[in-house]
Amino acid sequence: MNYQVIAHHHIAPDEDLDEVLALYPQLAEAARQEPGNVSFTVFRELDDERSLVIIERYASREAFAEHERTPHFKDILLGRIVPRLRDRWREAYDVPTAG
């Protein structure tokens, strides 16, 4: 069973949009290197350039928990992105694997 997270981020209006957006590829690249990561993709909303969705899938809930303990999660996401968001929420799902 895979574990999927859909994270919604809205960058605060008083933050430099380009500076914050530049952090997401760094986070994605680092997350994709984790052994338990299946996929990690960032999308910008078409009608609101400050709204993003991150769709990430891990091999298990435990693999996602490991992701939350990584230096890049703590530094890039929690340290440099989250403080610049107006709003943030996430959905999580167990996803059956084929077979």
Buried (B, 14 or more C-beta within 10 A) or exposed (E): EBBBBBBBBBBEEEBEEEEBBEBBEBBBEBBEEBEBBBEBEBEBEEEEEBBBBBBBBBBBBEBBEBBEEBEBBEBBBEEBBEEBBEEEEEEEEEEEEEE
